[in-house]
């Protein structure tokens, strides 16, 4: 199978076993996992996965190294710490959702988010309407 076709076709090594596994509900859908992995990784805002393949395939994920929470929150007041904590626990969260969770006015959150953004602790990805907040570049990603 060529690289451009990888993830588009389902070729079971043992068609009888694959059929039995699907009927026993151990396999959700044949031939959809590569595409679903790519979509979920992209939706989560994580680094792209690398596929190694020949007759078999392997998936290589990039690990995220998270800096100790205490060093991230040094010098922040409790309000900023709570916003940062919510964003780290819920990457891609929007201001309205943070407001509901913390029971805090949106204007207050906008000021707090601005401070966290300036300190590179968080970043906004996506459009103003549908985008969300993610841990910033002080939470490094490395292989």
N, C-alpha and C positions, 0 to 999 in steps of 0.2 A: 504494500500500500504506500502511495506517495505521501509526502508531507502535506500537500494541499487537500488530500482526501481524508486525512486523519481527523477523526471525530464526526465524520459525516455518515459513515457506514458501520453497521454492526456485523462483525464476523465472529461467530462463536466457534471456539476450538472444538467443542463437543456440543452439537446442536441438540441432541437428546437430553443431555444434562441441563443445558440452558432452558429448554422447554419445561422440564420438571421443576426447576428452581423458580421459574416465572409462575407456574401454576400454584406452587406452594407459597407464593407471595414473598419469596426471598429476593426476587428481582422485580423492581417496580416497572421499569420500561426498558426494553432492550434498545441499546444504541443511543441513549440520550444523556448519559452521564458526563461525557466530555464537555458537551455544550452547557449542561447545567452547572458543572464546576466553574467554567469560565464566567458564566452569568452571575453566579453567587459571589465569586471573588471580586468581580467588577462592581457589583451592587454594594458590597461591603467596603469598597474603597481600599482594598488590600493590593499589594504588589502582584503583578501578573504571575501566573504559574508557568512553569516550564515543563513541557512534555518531552520525555525521551522515549523513543519507540523504534521497534523493528518488528519482531514477531510478537513480543510482549510490549507493554508500555509501563512507564513509571511517571509519577507526577512529583515535581520538585516545587515545594512551597518556600517562600522567603519568610524567615522568622522575623518577628518584630521584637526588638529588644526594648523593654520598657524600663525606663529610668526609675529608680526608687521613688515612691510617692512622696516621701519626706523631703527629698531634694527638689522635687518639682514644686511643692507647695510652700517652700521656704519664703517668708516675707509676704505671704498672702493672708488676707483676713478670712474669717470663717465663711462669709458670703461668697467670695471668689473660690475658696476651696470647695464649697458645695457644688457650684456650677461646674468647675473643672472635673470633679468626681463624676457628676452625671454624664458629662460628655465623654469621659474615658470609658465609662460603663456602657454607654449607648452611642457609639459612633454614628454620625449622620443625623443626630437628633436636631430638631428645629426649635426655635425660640419659644413657640407656643407650647410645645410639649414640655420644655424645661419649666415654663411658667406654671403649668398644671402640677407637675411633680413637686416643685419647691414652694408653690403657693406664693409666688412673687410677681409683682407687676412687670409687664414686658419692658417698660422704659428702664426700670432698674436693671433688668437682665441685659438690656442692650448696652448700658454703661459698663457692666461687669464683663460682658463678652468683649467689648472694645479693649479693656485693660488686658484680658487674657490673650487676645489676638496680638496686641502690641508686644507682649512678652514672649510671643511665639509658642505659647503653650497650647493654643488651639488655632484652627484655621477653618475657613468656610469653603466648602466645595459645592459646586452646582449653582443654579440660578437663585435669585433672591426669593422666588416664590416656592420652589421645590427643593432647593439645596439644604444642606445641614452643616453642623459643626462637627469637626473631627479633632482628635489629638494632634497637636502641631509638631513641628520639626524638632522640638526638644525631646520628643519621644522618637528615637531614631529607629530606622528600619535597616537591618543588615542581614546579609546572607549567613 
